[in-house]
Amino acid sequence: MTGERTETDLCVIGAGSGGLTVAAGASQMGARVVLIEKGKMGGDCLNTGCVPSKALIAAAERAHLAAGGGAFGIRCQAVEVDYKAVHDHVQGVIAAIAPNDSEARFRDLGVTVIKGHARFTGRRQVTVGEQTIRARRFVIASGSSPAIPPIDGLDKVPYLTNETIFDLADRPHSLMVIGGGPIGLEIAQAMARLGVSVTVLEKFSFLPRDDPEAAAVVLESLRQDGVKLLDAVDIEGLTGDRAAIRVSGQRKGQPLSLAASHLLVATGRRPNVDDLGLERAGIDFSPRGIAVDRKLRTGNRRVFAIGDVTGGLQFTHVAAAEAGIVLRNALFPFSTRSGGKAVPWVTYTDPELAHVGLTEAAAREKGGPVRVLRWPLADNDRAQAERRTDGLIKVVTGRRGRILGATIAAAGAGELILPWVLAIDAGLGIGAMAGVIAPYPTVAEISKRVAGSYYTPALFAPPMRRLVRLLMRLP
């Protein structure tokens, strides 16, 4: 392959969820496609992100349920965690899904897969080693990597990220997590349920993007699972070795000193823009990501960028949605713009925390009439039957009952949020949700109940009572 030159219609850089969607779709629609990946097929989501974390969470949930059966009259012996078996379960789930993202599958789809690091060497070409690929269009889907904060001593101690923690075959004795966002809290709770002593350190506040009322439900659940949550922490330095890692700093003006056998750094992710030769292709970028327009084009109109590398919302479902937009824009003469769609996000703690649209604070900041509806899980019969009553649904409405946003803190909230995504996308009013027939008994009833509460004040007010009494006198 030395000095080989390849001409193609579409060159995709990165075989994560977004890149794979583009490559598969374009090839099946008749385009010649080259897909370049320097690491593992499937990217972060399959190998170090969504899939392994949810597999770990599933194992932790089984341990938690087994330990908590007493309330149902079911008593188990002390739960024993075989962490090596947990590790094997996580790797087994990855292996089960991997064929969908494999080189073999994509070659069968007609995609030319090249393993190696891609660099632009001009506006219309990239090189991988000594091989040159020229294409009519390019899609950069190079994803993101863990952001490592500039903490004194961090480079001198062993630490884990979401890219390495799932490789652990032995259970940590204790775990210190730096970062109180979704990644840090999901792993913290899972590890605690698997018998690890866990402390989470956060410089600012936990789950800052979420509704505080709903986030408080999640944080209390973590505390009940034994996770120690420390906010307002200024870390001054790290020392130690593989036997123990020590952190020193300040918390709310008081000295802080902690130690743990393992350290997880979960302080966000940074776009993978380094060493791609973007300057040579006329592509504007910064450490925050590649700049794109609403058609997801870069400064070079032949080059598109999608997913984490653009610095936007770092969700697999966002990358997949953007892949669909790029497929239309790159292959067809008409164009499609991004934006305008309601984007949900979910934190997969227990209870889960799901959200779409505007939070109460964001809606009030925008101005206009705002009305907030709430329905607690404690008033849901199925939640009572399952003894999972911690949580609520909170819906923000605007003028004439227009649905502006919804937040759910509940077991399975990620499954419960979808009707609200559809409602916001379709511009529906609260009456549409209030009028549906919900199966009983389900937790999903909370959506109908909270929507119906919009009308309760008017239905049971004195004017309505007078009207009903008057109507009842008619023959």
N, C-alpha and C positions, 0 to 999 in steps of 0.2 A: 504493500500500500504506500510505499515511499513515493512522495511527490504526486500521488494520485489526485485527480481533480474530478469533482462530482458536480453535475448540474441538476438542480431540482426545482420544484415549484415552491415548496415550503420547507424551511428548516426550523426545527423546534429545539431550543436549548433548555434542557431540564426535563427529566422524566418523573416529576411529581404529579399530583392529581391534575393540575391545570394543563401541563404539557402533554400528559398522556391523553387527556380528553381531546385536545386539539389534534394531536397526531392521529389518533384512531378515527376521529370524525372526518378529517381531511382526506385520509387515505381511502376510507370507505366511500367517499363521494367522488373519487377518481383522481385526486391530486397525487403527484409524486412527493413523498415526504421523507425527510431525513430527520431522525431524532438523535440528539447528542446528550449523553449523560456521563458524568465523571464518577458518580458514586453508585448507589444501589437503585435499581428500578423501583418506582413507587415513591421515592423521595421521603420526606420527613413524615408524612401522614402514615404511611404503611410501616416504616421501619423504626421510627423513634418518636412518633407523635400520637395521633388519634388512635390508631389501632392498638399499640402496646399499652397505652395509658388506660384505655377502656377495658382491656383484658385484665390488667392489674386491678382496676376498680371492681370488676366483676368478681374476682377472687376474694377481694377484701369484703365485698358485700356478703358473700357466702359465709365467711367467718363471722361477720357481724350478726347475721340472721341466726346462725347456729347458736351463738352465745346468748341471743335475746329471746329464745323460745319460751322462757318461763311465763311470760305474760299470757301465752296461749295454752298453758297447761302442758307444755312439752319441755322436758328437762333433758339436757344433754350433759355428757361428761365434759370436762374442761376441753375447750377447743385447742387442738394441736395443729400448728401451722408448719407444714413442710415447705420451707421457702424455695428449696431447689425444685420441688414439684410446681410451685407457683411460677417460678422462672420458666420452667419447661412449658407450662400452660401458655404463658405470654408468647414465647417463641413459636409454639404450635399454632396459635391463632395467626401470627404473621405468616407462617409457612402456608397455612390454608388459603390465605387471601392472595399471596404472592403470585400464583400463576396468572391471575387476572392482569397483573402489571408486568409480566415477564417479557424478556427479550423474545422468547419463542413465540408468544402470542402476537406480539406486534410485528414480528417478521411475517407471520402467517397472514396478518392483515395487509401486508405489502409495504410496511414501513422499513426503511433502511436504518438500523440502529447502530450507532457508532459510540463506543465507550472511550471517554477521554475528556479533557478540558477544552472547551471552545473559547476561542478569542477572535474578535472581529479584527480583520486586517484591512478593511475597507468598508464602504457603505453597502456593498452587496456581497460580501464574502466573509467567511470565518475559516479558521484553520484549527485542526485537531492534530497535534503532532506535526507531521509533514503532509497531512492530507488537507486539501482545500475544498470547501463547499461553497458554491455560488447558488443563490436562490432568488426567486422573484419576490418572496416575502419571508420574513423571519419572525419568530415569536420567542421572546425571552421569558422563560418560566423557571428561573434559577432558584426561586424560593428564598429562604432565610435561614439564619443560624443563631444559636444562642448568643444573646448580648451579654458580654462579660463586663461587669462594672469595675471602675478603677479603684479597687480597695487595696490598701497597703498590705502586702504579704500574700495576696490571693494567688499570685503566680508561683509562690513557694510552698503551697500546701496542696495536697490532693483534693480535688473536688469533682463532683458529678454535675452533669446537665441532663436535660431530657434526652440527649443523644447517647448517654452512657449509663443512666441509672437502671435501664431495663436489662442491662447485661449482668447485673449483680446476681450471682447464683447463691450467695449466702446472705441471710437476713442481717441487716445492720443492727447493732445493739442500740444505737441512738442516731437520730438524724436531725441536723440543723438545716433549715431551709431559709435562704435569703431570697425574699420576694413573696409578696402576699397577693399576687394575681391568680387567675384561674389555674395556670399550670402548677404553681407552687402549692396551692390549697388542695387541688385534686390529689396530687401525689402525697401530700402530708396526711390527709385523711385516710387514704388507702393504706399507707405504711402504718399508721397508728392502729388501724383495725387488724393489721397482720402482726401486731405485737411489738412494734417499734416505738420507742420513746421519741416524740417529735416536738420540736420547737420551731416556730416560724417567725422570722424577723422581717419587719417591713418599715421602710424609712418614712412613708407617709401613712396612708390608710389602706385597709384591705378592700379589695374589689371596688376601686374608686369609680369605675364606669357604670356600676349598677345602682339600682334604686336602693338607698340606704335601709329602708324599712324591710325589704325583701332580703337584702344581703345580711342583715342582722340575724335572720332565721338560720341562714347557712352557717354563719360564724358560731352561733350558739351550739349548733349540732357538732361542729368540729371540737368545741370545748368539751362537750359531753363525751366525745370519743377520746378525750385525753390529750388533744393537741394544745400545746401552749402557744398562744397568739400574742406577740409583742409588737405593737405599732410604735411609731415615732422613735425609731431606733437609728442612731447615727453610729455606724460601724467605723471604728478608727483603725483597726488592724486585725490580721489573722496570723496565727502561728500554729505550729504543730507538725505532725507527720501522720503516717498511716495508723498509728495507735490511737491518736486523739487530735482533734482540731479545736483550737481555742479562739474565741472571738472576744475582742475588747472594744468598748465604746461607751456611749451615753444613751440613756433613755429618759426623756423628760427631765433633764438636768441632773440625773443620778448616774453614777458609774454602773457599767454593765459588764459582766464577765461570765461567759458561758463556754461549755465544752461539749463535744459530741464525737462519736466514732466516725461519722460520715457527714459530709457537707454537700448540699444540693444548691446550685446557683440557678434561680428561676426568675431572672429580672428582665424578662422580655426577649424579643428576638430582633435581629437586624437584617435588612435586606442583603442578599448576596450579589453585590455589585462589583466586588474587587476582581481585578485581573481578567476582565472580560473584553478589554480593548474597546470600551464604549466610546472613548474619545475619537478613535479612528473611524467610527461609524457615524459620527455626528449626533450622538445620543446624549441628551442632558441627564445628569444624575447627580446625586449627593449621597452622603451616608444614610439619608432617610429613604432612599430609593430612586428608581427611575421615574422621570417625569413623563406622564402620558396625558393625552387629551381625552375627551369624552368618548372617542372612538377607540381608545386604548392604543393609539399610535404614539410613538416616541417622536423626538425631533427629526428623526429620519423616517419619512413616510412609508418606507418599505418595512419598517421594523415595529412590531407591536410588543407590549409587555403586559403580563398578567400575574395575578397572585401576589404573594408576599413581597416580591422584588419591587413592586411599585410603592411600597410603604403604606398601603391602605389597610383595610380590615384583613387580618391574617387568619382566615378561615378557609377550610377546604371547600365549603359550599360556595364561597365567594369566588375562589379560583375557578371552580367548575362553571359558574354562571358567566364569568368573564371569558372563559374558553369558548362558550357558545357565541358570544358577541364577536370575538376575533374570527371565528370560523366564517361567519357571515361577511365580515368586513374584508377578510383576506382573500376569500374565494369568489365573491360575487360583486357585480358592479354597483349594487346598492349598498348602503351603509346603515349600521345600527349604532346607537349611542348607549353608553352605560349610564347607570343611575336611574332613579325613579322607582326602583324596586325596594320593598321593605326587606331588610336584611336581619334575620334573627341571629342571636348568639346564645350559647348555653355553656354554663359552667357545670361540669359533671361531678359535683360533690353529691352528698346525700344529706338533705334533699338537694335536687338539682335546682339551678337558678337559670331561668330562661327569660329572654326579653326580645321584644321587637318594637320598633317605632320610637316615640318620644317617652322619656321618663317624666314623672311629674315635674321635677325641677326644670327640665328642658322645655316643657310645654309652657310653664308659667313664665319662663324667661322670654319666650317668643311673644307673649302677650295674647290678648283675646280671652274669651271665656274658657275656663277649664273646670271640669268636674271630675272628681276622682271616685271610682267605685272600688269596693273591696269585698271579698268573700273569703272567710277563713276556712281552711280545711277541716277544722273541728266541727263545722256545720255540714259536712259531707258524710253521708252514711257509709259509703264504701271505705273512705279513709278511716272512719271509726272502726269498721269491721277488721281492717288490716292494722289497726293501731299505728297509723302513720298520719297523725293529725297536725304535726308541726308544719306550718306554712300557710300561704294565702295566694290568691290571685288579685292583682291590682290593675285596673284598667283606667286609662286616662282618656276622657272624651272632650270634644270641643263643641263648637256651635251646632245646635240641632242634633246632638248625640253622635257626631262624627267620631269614629274611633281613631285616636291619635297614637296610642301605645298600649302595650300590655306587658306585665311582668308576672311571672309565676315562680314561686318558691314551693316546690313540692317534689315528692318522689315521682320520677318520670316527667318532670316539667318540660324536658326537651320534646317529648311526644305530644304534650298538651298544647304547645304554643302554636302549632301549625294553623289551626283555624283562624287565629288572630293575624298571622302573616297574610293569609288569603284575604281576610277582611280589610286590612290596611291597604294591600295591593289593589283591591277592587274598589276602594273608596266607600266601603259600606258604613252604614250607620249602626248604632248599637241595637236597633230594633231587629236587624237581620239575625243577630246572635240570640236575642231574646226569644225569637219566634221559632227556632229550630226545636225538633223533638230529640231530646238526649236520652240514650238508653239508661235505664236504672237497674241496679246501682252501679255507677261508674264514677271515678274521680273526675272524668271529663265533664260531668254535670256542673262543675263549678263555673265553667264558661257561660252556660245558660243562666245559672243563678245570679252571677255577678251582673250579667247584662240585664236581666229582669229587674234587678234592684234599681236601675236607672228610673224606672217608672213607679216604684213603690211610693215615693212621697206624694205623687199626684193621685195615684189610685186610692190611697187610704186617707186622703185629706178631707176635711169637713165638706168642701164643695161637692166632692164625689159622693159622699155619704148622703148629702141632701138630695142629690140628683137620683140616686138609687131609691131612696125612700119615696120620692115623688113618682118615679116610674112604677114602683110596686103598687101604687094606688090605682093605676089605670086598669080598666077592665080587660 
